[in-house]
Amino acid sequence: RNRQVGLLLARGLALADILQQLGHVAEGVLTAPTLLARAQRSGVDMPITVAVVAVLLGRLAPAQALQRLLAREARAEA
Protein backbone atom coordinates (compact mmCIF):
# COMPACT_ATOMS: atom_id res chain seq x y z
CA ARG A 1 0.00 0.00 0.00
CA ASN A 2 2.78 2.45 0.85
CA ARG A 3 4.54 1.62 -2.40
CA GLN A 4 1.36 2.23 -4.35
CA VAL A 5 0.97 5.65 -2.72
CA GLY A 6 4.56 6.49 -3.66
CA LEU A 7 4.10 5.42 -7.26
CA LEU A 8 0.96 7.50 -7.62
CA LEU A 9 2.57 10.53 -5.97
CA ALA A 10 5.42 10.22 -8.46
CA ARG A 11 2.86 10.36 -11.27
CA GLY A 12 1.63 13.67 -9.91
CA LEU A 13 -1.61 12.63 -8.25
CA ALA A 14 -2.71 14.46 -5.11
CA LEU A 15 -2.55 12.53 -1.85
CA ALA A 16 -6.27 12.97 -1.15
CA ASP A 17 -7.12 11.50 -4.55
CA ILE A 18 -4.72 8.62 -4.04
CA LEU A 19 -6.17 7.72 -0.65
CA GLN A 20 -9.69 7.85 -2.02
CA GLN A 21 -8.68 5.66 -4.94
CA LEU A 22 -6.97 3.09 -2.70
CA GLY A 23 -9.92 2.71 -0.42
CA HIS A 24 -7.76 1.40 2.44
CA VAL A 25 -5.14 2.69 4.83
CA ALA A 26 -1.53 3.17 3.79
CA GLU A 27 0.16 3.12 7.19
CA GLY A 28 3.14 5.24 6.17
CA VAL A 29 0.94 8.20 5.25
CA LEU A 30 -0.25 8.45 8.83
CA THR A 31 2.96 7.49 10.61
CA ALA A 32 5.53 9.55 8.67
CA PRO A 33 4.53 12.95 10.13
CA THR A 34 4.37 11.47 13.64
CA LEU A 35 7.77 9.84 13.22
CA LEU A 36 9.25 13.12 11.99
CA ALA A 37 7.84 15.08 14.94
CA ARG A 38 9.25 12.53 17.37
CA ALA A 39 12.67 12.58 15.69
CA GLN A 40 12.76 16.37 15.77
CA ARG A 41 11.87 16.42 19.48
CA SER A 42 14.70 13.95 20.09
CA GLY A 43 17.22 15.83 17.95
CA VAL A 44 17.53 13.00 15.42
CA ASP A 45 18.25 13.99 11.81
CA MET A 46 16.05 12.00 9.42
CA PRO A 47 16.41 13.60 5.98
CA ILE A 48 14.53 10.89 4.11
CA THR A 49 11.57 11.19 6.47
CA VAL A 50 11.68 14.99 6.07
CA ALA A 51 11.50 14.52 2.30
CA VAL A 52 8.70 11.96 2.50
CA VAL A 53 6.58 14.19 4.73
CA ALA A 54 7.19 17.20 2.45
CA VAL A 55 5.98 15.16 -0.53
CA LEU A 56 2.97 13.81 1.37
CA LEU A 57 1.96 17.33 2.41
CA GLY A 58 2.38 18.65 -1.12
CA ARG A 59 5.25 20.96 -0.17
CA LEU A 60 7.69 19.27 -2.58
CA ALA A 61 7.31 17.30 -5.76
CA PRO A 62 8.94 13.86 -5.58
CA ALA A 63 11.64 14.91 -8.05
CA GLN A 64 12.46 17.97 -5.93
CA ALA A 65 12.68 15.87 -2.78
CA LEU A 66 15.05 13.47 -4.52
CA GLN A 67 17.24 16.32 -5.74
CA ARG A 68 17.49 17.75 -2.21
CA LEU A 69 18.47 14.38 -0.81
CA LEU A 70 21.10 13.82 -3.48
CA ALA A 71 22.52 17.32 -2.94
CA ARG A 72 23.29 16.65 0.71
CA GLU A 73 26.93 16.38 1.71
CA ALA A 74 28.10 12.87 2.50
CA ARG A 75 28.86 12.26 6.15
CA ALA A 76 29.53 9.39 8.50
CA GLU A 77 26.54 7.50 9.84
CA ALA A 78 26.26 7.03 13.58
Jmol script that loads the backbone (N, CA, C; Angstrom):
load data "model"
ATOM      1  N   ARG A   1       0.821  -1.198   0.000  1.00  0.00           N
ATOM      2  CA  ARG A   1       0.000   0.000   0.000  1.00  0.00           C
ATOM      3  C   ARG A   1       0.857   1.250   0.000  1.00  0.00           C
ATOM      4  N   ASN A   2       1.906   1.286   0.825  1.00  0.00           N
ATOM      5  CA  ASN A   2       2.781   2.451   0.851  1.00  0.00           C
ATOM      6  C   ASN A   2       3.470   2.638  -0.500  1.00  0.00           C
ATOM      7  N   ARG A   3       3.887   1.547  -1.084  1.00  0.00           N
ATOM      8  CA  ARG A   3       4.541   1.620  -2.401  1.00  0.00           C
ATOM      9  C   ARG A   3       3.580   2.187  -3.439  1.00  0.00           C
ATOM     10  N   GLN A   4       2.358   1.746  -3.400  1.00  0.00           N
ATOM     11  CA  GLN A   4       1.355   2.229  -4.353  1.00  0.00           C
ATOM     12  C   GLN A   4       1.147   3.735  -4.201  1.00  0.00           C
ATOM     13  N   VAL A   5       1.102   4.208  -2.966  1.00  0.00           N
ATOM     14  CA  VAL A   5       0.973   5.648  -2.725  1.00  0.00           C
ATOM     15  C   VAL A   5       2.163   6.374  -3.337  1.00  0.00           C
ATOM     16  N   GLY A   6       3.355   5.866  -3.107  1.00  0.00           N
ATOM     17  CA  GLY A   6       4.555   6.488  -3.659  1.00  0.00           C
ATOM     18  C   GLY A   6       4.548   6.535  -5.175  1.00  0.00           C
ATOM     19  N   LEU A   7       4.148   5.457  -5.802  1.00  0.00           N
ATOM     20  CA  LEU A   7       4.103   5.421  -7.259  1.00  0.00           C
ATOM     21  C   LEU A   7       3.106   6.438  -7.808  1.00  0.00           C
ATOM     22  N   LEU A   8       1.973   6.548  -7.154  1.00  0.00           N
ATOM     23  CA  LEU A   8       0.957   7.498  -7.622  1.00  0.00           C
ATOM     24  C   LEU A   8       1.365   8.942  -7.351  1.00  0.00           C
ATOM     25  N   LEU A   9       2.036   9.189  -6.236  1.00  0.00           N
ATOM     26  CA  LEU A   9       2.567  10.530  -5.973  1.00  0.00           C
ATOM     27  C   LEU A   9       3.581  10.906  -7.051  1.00  0.00           C
ATOM     28  N   ALA A  10       4.412   9.960  -7.431  1.00  0.00           N
ATOM     29  CA  ALA A  10       5.424  10.216  -8.460  1.00  0.00           C
ATOM     30  C   ALA A  10       4.785  10.540  -9.804  1.00  0.00           C
ATOM     31  N   ARG A  11       3.595  10.047 -10.025  1.00  0.00           N
ATOM     32  CA  ARG A  11       2.864  10.359 -11.266  1.00  0.00           C
ATOM     33  C   ARG A  11       2.167  11.708 -11.204  1.00  0.00           C
ATOM     34  N   GLY A  12       2.209  12.339 -10.031  1.00  0.00           N
ATOM     35  CA  GLY A  12       1.635  13.674  -9.910  1.00  0.00           C
ATOM     36  C   GLY A  12       0.242  13.735  -9.321  1.00  0.00           C
ATOM     37  N   LEU A  13      -0.282  12.616  -8.861  1.00  0.00           N
ATOM     38  CA  LEU A  13      -1.607  12.633  -8.255  1.00  0.00           C
ATOM     39  C   LEU A  13      -1.544  13.244  -6.860  1.00  0.00           C
ATOM     40  N   ALA A  14      -2.622  13.871  -6.450  1.00  0.00           N
ATOM     41  CA  ALA A  14      -2.715  14.455  -5.114  1.00  0.00           C
ATOM     42  C   ALA A  14      -2.959  13.351  -4.087  1.00  0.00           C
ATOM     43  N   LEU A  15      -2.417  13.539  -2.889  1.00  0.00           N
ATOM     44  CA  LEU A  15      -2.548  12.527  -1.849  1.00  0.00           C
ATOM     45  C   LEU A  15      -4.011  12.206  -1.548  1.00  0.00           C
ATOM     46  N   ALA A  16      -4.846  13.214  -1.445  1.00  0.00           N
ATOM     47  CA  ALA A  16      -6.269  12.971  -1.146  1.00  0.00           C
ATOM     48  C   ALA A  16      -6.903  12.082  -2.211  1.00  0.00           C
ATOM     49  N   ASP A  17      -6.570  12.320  -3.467  1.00  0.00           N
ATOM     50  CA  ASP A  17      -7.116  11.504  -4.554  1.00  0.00           C
ATOM     51  C   ASP A  17      -6.585  10.072  -4.486  1.00  0.00           C
ATOM     52  N   ILE A  18      -5.325   9.943  -4.138  1.00  0.00           N
ATOM     53  CA  ILE A  18      -4.720   8.616  -4.035  1.00  0.00           C
ATOM     54  C   ILE A  18      -5.394   7.809  -2.931  1.00  0.00           C
ATOM     55  N   LEU A  19      -5.564   8.430  -1.776  1.00  0.00           N
ATOM     56  CA  LEU A  19      -6.169   7.719  -0.648  1.00  0.00           C
ATOM     57  C   LEU A  19      -7.602   7.324  -0.949  1.00  0.00           C
ATOM     58  N   GLN A  20      -8.315   8.186  -1.642  1.00  0.00           N
ATOM     59  CA  GLN A  20      -9.688   7.855  -2.022  1.00  0.00           C
ATOM     60  C   GLN A  20      -9.692   6.689  -3.014  1.00  0.00           C
ATOM     61  N   GLN A  21      -8.776   6.712  -3.939  1.00  0.00           N
ATOM     62  CA  GLN A  21      -8.681   5.663  -4.943  1.00  0.00           C
ATOM     63  C   GLN A  21      -8.304   4.315  -4.323  1.00  0.00           C
ATOM     64  N   LEU A  22      -7.394   4.333  -3.347  1.00  0.00           N
ATOM     65  CA  LEU A  22      -6.967   3.090  -2.705  1.00  0.00           C
ATOM     66  C   LEU A  22      -8.097   2.433  -1.928  1.00  0.00           C
ATOM     67  N   GLY A  23      -8.821   3.245  -1.194  1.00  0.00           N
ATOM     68  CA  GLY A  23      -9.921   2.707  -0.416  1.00  0.00           C
ATOM     69  C   GLY A  23      -9.513   1.987   0.854  1.00  0.00           C
ATOM     70  N   HIS A  24      -8.229   2.006   1.193  1.00  0.00           N
ATOM     71  CA  HIS A  24      -7.765   1.404   2.435  1.00  0.00           C
ATOM     72  C   HIS A  24      -6.576   2.202   2.952  1.00  0.00           C
ATOM     73  N   VAL A  25      -6.173   1.902   4.153  1.00  0.00           N
ATOM     74  CA  VAL A  25      -5.138   2.690   4.827  1.00  0.00           C
ATOM     75  C   VAL A  25      -3.746   2.320   4.320  1.00  0.00           C
ATOM     76  N   ALA A  26      -2.960   3.347   4.037  1.00  0.00           N
ATOM     77  CA  ALA A  26      -1.527   3.172   3.790  1.00  0.00           C
ATOM     78  C   ALA A  26      -0.844   3.696   5.048  1.00  0.00           C
ATOM     79  N   GLU A  27      -0.327   2.787   5.852  1.00  0.00           N
ATOM     80  CA  GLU A  27       0.157   3.120   7.188  1.00  0.00           C
ATOM     81  C   GLU A  27       1.193   4.245   7.191  1.00  0.00           C
ATOM     82  N   GLY A  28       2.071   4.255   6.210  1.00  0.00           N
ATOM     83  CA  GLY A  28       3.138   5.244   6.169  1.00  0.00           C
ATOM     84  C   GLY A  28       2.644   6.670   6.044  1.00  0.00           C
ATOM     85  N   VAL A  29       1.513   6.864   5.404  1.00  0.00           N
ATOM     86  CA  VAL A  29       0.943   8.199   5.247  1.00  0.00           C
ATOM     87  C   VAL A  29       0.611   8.796   6.610  1.00  0.00           C
ATOM     88  N   LEU A  30       0.123   7.977   7.506  1.00  0.00           N
ATOM     89  CA  LEU A  30      -0.248   8.453   8.832  1.00  0.00           C
ATOM     90  C   LEU A  30       0.927   8.493   9.797  1.00  0.00           C
ATOM     91  N   THR A  31       1.874   7.574   9.642  1.00  0.00           N
ATOM     92  CA  THR A  31       2.959   7.491  10.608  1.00  0.00           C
ATOM     93  C   THR A  31       4.147   8.406  10.289  1.00  0.00           C
ATOM     94  N   ALA A  32       4.356   8.739   9.029  1.00  0.00           N
ATOM     95  CA  ALA A  32       5.530   9.549   8.666  1.00  0.00           C
ATOM     96  C   ALA A  32       5.561  10.897   9.388  1.00  0.00           C
ATOM     97  N   PRO A  33       4.477  11.672   9.409  1.00  0.00           N
ATOM     98  CA  PRO A  33       4.528  12.949  10.131  1.00  0.00           C
ATOM     99  C   PRO A  33       4.754  12.771  11.643  1.00  0.00           C
ATOM    100  N   THR A  34       4.182  11.746  12.215  1.00  0.00           N
ATOM    101  CA  THR A  34       4.374  11.471  13.639  1.00  0.00           C
ATOM    102  C   THR A  34       5.813  11.082  13.924  1.00  0.00           C
ATOM    103  N   LEU A  35       6.372  10.246  13.081  1.00  0.00           N
ATOM    104  CA  LEU A  35       7.767   9.844  13.218  1.00  0.00           C
ATOM    105  C   LEU A  35       8.695  11.057  13.115  1.00  0.00           C
ATOM    106  N   LEU A  36       8.430  11.931  12.160  1.00  0.00           N
ATOM    107  CA  LEU A  36       9.254  13.122  11.990  1.00  0.00           C
ATOM    108  C   LEU A  36       9.185  14.018  13.221  1.00  0.00           C
ATOM    109  N   ALA A  37       7.992  14.238  13.742  1.00  0.00           N
ATOM    110  CA  ALA A  37       7.838  15.077  14.936  1.00  0.00           C
ATOM    111  C   ALA A  37       8.610  14.485  16.111  1.00  0.00           C
ATOM    112  N   ARG A  38       8.534  13.189  16.268  1.00  0.00           N
ATOM    113  CA  ARG A  38       9.255  12.530  17.374  1.00  0.00           C
ATOM    114  C   ARG A  38      10.762  12.646  17.188  1.00  0.00           C
ATOM    115  N   ALA A  39      11.232  12.461  15.965  1.00  0.00           N
ATOM    116  CA  ALA A  39      12.665  12.577  15.685  1.00  0.00           C
ATOM    117  C   ALA A  39      13.151  13.996  15.960  1.00  0.00           C
ATOM    118  N   GLN A  40      12.375  14.980  15.548  1.00  0.00           N
ATOM    119  CA  GLN A  40      12.763  16.371  15.774  1.00  0.00           C
ATOM    120  C   GLN A  40      12.817  16.691  17.263  1.00  0.00           C
ATOM    121  N   ARG A  41      11.857  16.203  18.023  1.00  0.00           N
ATOM    122  CA  ARG A  41      11.872  16.422  19.478  1.00  0.00           C
ATOM    123  C   ARG A  41      13.099  15.788  20.120  1.00  0.00           C
ATOM    124  N   SER A  42      13.564  14.677  19.538  1.00  0.00           N
ATOM    125  CA  SER A  42      14.698  13.951  20.091  1.00  0.00           C
ATOM    126  C   SER A  42      16.034  14.412  19.503  1.00  0.00           C
ATOM    127  N   GLY A  43      15.995  15.332  18.558  1.00  0.00           N
ATOM    128  CA  GLY A  43      17.217  15.826  17.948  1.00  0.00           C
ATOM    129  C   GLY A  43      17.853  14.858  16.962  1.00  0.00           C
ATOM    130  N   VAL A  44      17.036  13.990  16.379  1.00  0.00           N
ATOM    131  CA  VAL A  44      17.526  13.003  15.420  1.00  0.00           C
ATOM    132  C   VAL A  44      17.292  13.522  14.007  1.00  0.00           C
ATOM    133  N   ASP A  45      18.344  13.532  13.197  1.00  0.00           N
ATOM    134  CA  ASP A  45      18.253  13.986  11.813  1.00  0.00           C
ATOM    135  C   ASP A  45      17.753  12.837  10.941  1.00  0.00           C
ATOM    136  N   MET A  46      16.630  13.036  10.286  1.00  0.00           N
ATOM    137  CA  MET A  46      16.047  12.004   9.424  1.00  0.00           C
ATOM    138  C   MET A  46      15.673  12.636   8.085  1.00  0.00           C
ATOM    139  N   PRO A  47      16.666  12.879   7.219  1.00  0.00           N
ATOM    140  CA  PRO A  47      16.413  13.601   5.977  1.00  0.00           C
ATOM    141  C   PRO A  47      15.446  12.894   5.030  1.00  0.00           C
ATOM    142  N   ILE A  48      15.457  11.596   4.996  1.00  0.00           N
ATOM    143  CA  ILE A  48      14.525  10.889   4.110  1.00  0.00           C
ATOM    144  C   ILE A  48      13.103  11.077   4.610  1.00  0.00           C
ATOM    145  N   THR A  49      12.905  10.986   5.904  1.00  0.00           N
ATOM    146  CA  THR A  49      11.575  11.194   6.472  1.00  0.00           C
ATOM    147  C   THR A  49      11.112  12.625   6.239  1.00  0.00           C
ATOM    148  N   VAL A  50      12.014  13.598   6.367  1.00  0.00           N
ATOM    149  CA  VAL A  50      11.678  14.994   6.074  1.00  0.00           C
ATOM    150  C   VAL A  50      11.178  15.109   4.631  1.00  0.00           C
ATOM    151  N   ALA A  51      11.881  14.475   3.713  1.00  0.00           N
ATOM    152  CA  ALA A  51      11.500  14.518   2.300  1.00  0.00           C
ATOM    153  C   ALA A  51      10.155  13.841   2.062  1.00  0.00           C
ATOM    154  N   VAL A  52       9.959  12.691   2.667  1.00  0.00           N
ATOM    155  CA  VAL A  52       8.697  11.959   2.501  1.00  0.00           C
ATOM    156  C   VAL A  52       7.524  12.797   2.998  1.00  0.00           C
ATOM    157  N   VAL A  53       7.669  13.383   4.168  1.00  0.00           N
ATOM    158  CA  VAL A  53       6.585  14.194   4.728  1.00  0.00           C
ATOM    159  C   VAL A  53       6.320  15.407   3.838  1.00  0.00           C
ATOM    160  N   ALA A  54       7.365  16.042   3.329  1.00  0.00           N
ATOM    161  CA  ALA A  54       7.190  17.198   2.446  1.00  0.00           C
ATOM    162  C   ALA A  54       6.417  16.806   1.188  1.00  0.00           C
ATOM    163  N   VAL A  55       6.702  15.634   0.648  1.00  0.00           N
ATOM    164  CA  VAL A  55       5.978  15.159  -0.531  1.00  0.00           C
ATOM    165  C   VAL A  55       4.528  14.843  -0.164  1.00  0.00           C
ATOM    166  N   LEU A  56       4.323  14.157   0.951  1.00  0.00           N
ATOM    167  CA  LEU A  56       2.966  13.812   1.370  1.00  0.00           C
ATOM    168  C   LEU A  56       2.101  15.054   1.591  1.00  0.00           C
ATOM    169  N   LEU A  57       2.711  16.105   2.135  1.00  0.00           N
ATOM    170  CA  LEU A  57       1.964  17.334   2.415  1.00  0.00           C
ATOM    171  C   LEU A  57       1.865  18.244   1.200  1.00  0.00           C
ATOM    172  N   GLY A  58       2.449  17.848   0.094  1.00  0.00           N
ATOM    173  CA  GLY A  58       2.375  18.646  -1.121  1.00  0.00           C
ATOM    174  C   GLY A  58       3.325  19.836  -1.135  1.00  0.00           C
ATOM    175  N   ARG A  59       4.294  19.847  -0.239  1.00  0.00           N
ATOM    176  CA  ARG A  59       5.254  20.955  -0.173  1.00  0.00           C
ATOM    177  C   ARG A  59       6.385  20.795  -1.180  1.00  0.00           C
ATOM    178  N   LEU A  60       6.657  19.570  -1.585  1.00  0.00           N
ATOM    179  CA  LEU A  60       7.686  19.274  -2.576  1.00  0.00           C
ATOM    180  C   LEU A  60       7.175  18.224  -3.546  1.00  0.00           C
ATOM    181  N   ALA A  61       7.570  18.355  -4.784  1.00  0.00           N
ATOM    182  CA  ALA A  61       7.313  17.295  -5.764  1.00  0.00           C
ATOM    183  C   ALA A  61       8.320  16.184  -5.491  1.00  0.00           C
ATOM    184  N   PRO A  62       7.997  14.948  -5.811  1.00  0.00           N
ATOM    185  CA  PRO A  62       8.936  13.860  -5.580  1.00  0.00           C
ATOM    186  C   PRO A  62      10.317  14.114  -6.195  1.00  0.00           C
ATOM    187  N   ALA A  63      10.356  14.643  -7.400  1.00  0.00           N
ATOM    188  CA  ALA A  63      11.644  14.910  -8.048  1.00  0.00           C
ATOM    189  C   ALA A  63      12.449  15.948  -7.272  1.00  0.00           C
ATOM    190  N   GLN A  64      11.776  16.958  -6.731  1.00  0.00           N
ATOM    191  CA  GLN A  64      12.464  17.971  -5.928  1.00  0.00           C
ATOM    192  C   GLN A  64      13.017  17.363  -4.644  1.00  0.00           C
ATOM    193  N   ALA A  65      12.235  16.516  -4.015  1.00  0.00           N
ATOM    194  CA  ALA A  65      12.680  15.867  -2.780  1.00  0.00           C
ATOM    195  C   ALA A  65      13.917  15.024  -3.054  1.00  0.00           C
ATOM    196  N   LEU A  66      13.902  14.298  -4.146  1.00  0.00           N
ATOM    197  CA  LEU A  66      15.048  13.473  -4.516  1.00  0.00           C
ATOM    198  C   LEU A  66      16.280  14.339  -4.755  1.00  0.00           C
ATOM    199  N   GLN A  67      16.108  15.433  -5.469  1.00  0.00           N
ATOM    200  CA  GLN A  67      17.243  16.325  -5.739  1.00  0.00           C
ATOM    201  C   GLN A  67      17.840  16.865  -4.445  1.00  0.00           C
ATOM    202  N   ARG A  68      16.996  17.249  -3.505  1.00  0.00           N
ATOM    203  CA  ARG A  68      17.490  17.754  -2.214  1.00  0.00           C
ATOM    204  C   ARG A  68      18.262  16.685  -1.452  1.00  0.00           C
ATOM    205  N   LEU A  69      17.768  15.464  -1.498  1.00  0.00           N
ATOM    206  CA  LEU A  69      18.473  14.379  -0.808  1.00  0.00           C
ATOM    207  C   LEU A  69      19.825  14.103  -1.465  1.00  0.00           C
ATOM    208  N   LEU A  70      19.850  14.101  -2.778  1.00  0.00           N
ATOM    209  CA  LEU A  70      21.097  13.820  -3.482  1.00  0.00           C
ATOM    210  C   LEU A  70      22.110  14.954  -3.358  1.00  0.00           C
ATOM    211  N   ALA A  71      21.629  16.161  -3.075  1.00  0.00           N
ATOM    212  CA  ALA A  71      22.516  17.317  -2.944  1.00  0.00           C
ATOM    213  C   ALA A  71      23.165  17.408  -1.571  1.00  0.00           C
ATOM    214  N   ARG A  72      22.725  16.606  -0.643  1.00  0.00           N
ATOM    215  CA  ARG A  72      23.293  16.646   0.713  1.00  0.00           C
ATOM    216  C   ARG A  72      24.746  16.187   0.700  1.00  0.00           C
ATOM    217  N   GLU A  73      25.532  16.793   1.556  1.00  0.00           N
ATOM    218  CA  GLU A  73      26.929  16.381   1.712  1.00  0.00           C
ATOM    219  C   GLU A  73      26.976  15.002   2.364  1.00  0.00           C
ATOM    220  N   ALA A  74      27.897  14.188   1.896  1.00  0.00           N
ATOM    221  CA  ALA A  74      28.096  12.871   2.504  1.00  0.00           C
ATOM    222  C   ALA A  74      28.709  13.056   3.886  1.00  0.00           C
ATOM    223  N   ARG A  75      28.290  12.211   4.806  1.00  0.00           N
ATOM    224  CA  ARG A  75      28.862  12.265   6.148  1.00  0.00           C
ATOM    225  C   ARG A  75      28.764  10.887   6.782  1.00  0.00           C
ATOM    226  N   ALA A  76      29.514  10.683   7.826  1.00  0.00           N
ATOM    227  CA  ALA A  76      29.530   9.386   8.501  1.00  0.00           C
ATOM    228  C   ALA A  76      28.197   9.137   9.185  1.00  0.00           C
ATOM    229  N   GLU A  77      27.761   7.910   9.145  1.00  0.00           N
ATOM    230  CA  GLU A  77      26.542   7.499   9.841  1.00  0.00           C
ATOM    231  C   GLU A  77      26.905   7.085  11.257  1.00  0.00           C
ATOM    232  N   ALA A  78      26.018   7.395  12.183  1.00  0.00           N
ATOM    233  CA  ALA A  78      26.264   7.032  13.584  1.00  0.00           C
ATOM    234  C   ALA A  78      25.840   5.603  13.855  1.00  0.00           C
TER     235      ALA A  78
END
end "model"
wireframe off; spacefill off
backbone 0.3
color backbone group
